[in-house]
Amino acid sequence: MTIGLLMHWLGYIPDGLRYTILWGPVLVAVGALFLVLKLGVKRRFLNTIMNPMTSWLSRGFYILSVCIIIGGIDFIISILPYLNINVELWPWLITLLDIISFIFALSTAIYTGILIMSVRYVPFWDTWLLPLLFTVSALSTGAMAVMLLSTTYNIFTTSTGFPEQMAKTLTSIEQVMVIIEAVILASYLFTRYRLKEYGMYSVQLLLSGNLRYVFWMGIVICGFLLPVILEGIYSRLHDQYFLLFLAGTFLLLGGFFIRYATIYAGIKEEPPMQRWLENHRYLEFVN
């Protein structure tokens, strides 16, 4: 949604096709529903939303709520012209909704990494490089999501509603984001490896352990190499939209694998008190 609105403001997406870039709140709402079901609708859920001053989970609830509600209203307004309802009298309202949707869609991307980073006693997650990695990954996959929508529209309709110049712009944005994402990922793994013990174990789990196929095939090949190769071929052939479609699909899968691998590679260390008790019991046993 963030990249889609940016493309709209730059004039690449006409007003008549705004609805194709404003469906993000629907996916956010689905994800939030699973979160509520996980927490339960009684005590745990109420405790979560009542502590915004101390809990990132609580802050996230309000960020997601605004993103879903305002973004949902913006999406509904975008499809009203197809119901023969004139919305040209509300340009100020549409602009305001777009700005709020943009801010909170970006906040949602940033918040995910901060929430994971805030989990205690997981050294692999305890760094600001994690939310930075997730944010850049979200912008990269967002650019490719818009690319998928535009290429799908151009392939399956007789009208080329999305211009060729937008494809070039999105490709350039995505390529820069992929390079930045690769640098951040390498820095993230390097700094976590230097922590020794649990941080090092997590990195080893990714590079040579049980998650090595997810990392090398899912992230490196699927998320980085294949999109760059396919986009390079497209830059020479231009009108072969299916190459962009494949590149976007691979990059979206790579974004999923980054999050999957990061979550499952996080190894929780023993809290200080538990470690002290175990050492104390060991000394008592020895003595």
ABEGO torsion letter per residue (X at the ends): XAAAAAAAAAGABBAAAAAAAAAAAAAAAAAAAAAAAAAEABAAAAAAAABAAABAAAAAAAAAAAAAAAAAAAAAAAAAAAAGBBAAAAAAAAAAAAAAAAAAAAAAAAAAAAAAAABBGBAAABBAAAAAAAAAAAAAAAAAAAAAAAAAAAAABABBABBAAAAAAAAAAAAAAAAAAAAAAAAAAAAAAAAEEAAAAAAAAAAABAAAAAAAAAAAAAAAAAAAAAAAAAAAAGABAAAAAAAAAAAAAAAAAAAAAAAAABBBBBBAAAAAAAAAAAAAAAX
